[in-house]
């Protein structure tokens, strides 16, 4: 099954993912810093990288012409 989204939907999803990555990264980062837990800080970094990567992949998709 293929999911096809038009450009407006992909841009909207990418924007929301970028917001989620920022707020999630800040939240996990503060939690890790307050607990002095490097593993939570690493999780915050991985969360941010994953969301940003997915958002940029969505933005890189091109519409089928045909």
C-alpha positions as CSV (number, residue, x, y, z in Angstrom):
1,X,0.0,0.0,0.0
2,X,1.4,3.4,-1.0
3,X,0.5,6.5,0.8
4,X,0.5,9.6,-1.4
5,X,0.3,13.0,0.0
6,X,0.3,16.2,-2.0
7,X,3.0,18.9,-1.5
8,X,0.9,21.0,0.9
9,X,0.2,18.0,3.2
10,X,3.9,17.0,3.1
11,X,5.0,20.5,4.0
12,X,2.5,20.7,6.8
13,X,3.5,17.3,8.3
14,X,7.2,18.3,8.0
15,X,6.5,21.5,9.9
16,X,4.8,19.7,12.7
17,X,7.6,17.1,12.9
18,X,10.1,19.9,13.2
19,X,8.1,21.5,16.0
20,X,7.7,18.1,17.7
21,X,11.5,17.5,17.4
22,X,12.3,20.8,18.9
23,X,9.9,20.6,21.8
24,X,10.6,16.9,22.4
25,X,14.3,17.5,22.3
26,X,14.1,20.5,24.7
27,X,11.9,18.5,27.1
28,X,14.1,15.4,27.1
29,X,17.2,17.5,27.3
30,X,16.0,19.4,30.3
31,X,14.9,16.1,31.9
32,X,18.3,14.5,31.2
33,X,20.2,17.6,32.5
34,X,18.2,17.8,35.7
35,X,18.6,14.0,36.3
36,X,22.3,14.2,35.3
37,X,21.6,11.2,33.0
38,X,23.6,11.2,29.8
39,X,21.4,8.4,28.4
40,X,18.4,10.8,28.4
41,X,20.5,13.5,26.8
42,X,21.5,11.0,24.1
43,X,17.8,10.1,23.7
44,X,17.0,13.7,23.2
45,X,19.6,14.1,20.5
46,X,18.5,10.9,18.7
47,X,14.8,12.1,18.9
48,X,15.8,15.4,17.3
49,X,17.9,13.8,14.6
50,X,15.2,11.2,13.8
51,X,12.4,13.8,13.5
52,X,14.5,16.2,11.5
53,X,15.5,13.4,9.1
54,X,11.9,12.3,8.5
55,X,10.8,15.9,8.0
56,X,13.5,16.5,5.4
57,X,12.7,13.2,3.6
58,X,9.1,14.3,3.3
59,X,10.2,17.7,1.9
60,X,12.5,16.0,-0.6
61,X,9.8,13.9,-2.1
62,X,8.5,15.0,-5.5
63,X,5.0,14.6,-6.9
64,X,4.4,12.1,-9.7
65,X,3.8,13.8,-12.9
66,X,1.5,11.7,-15.0
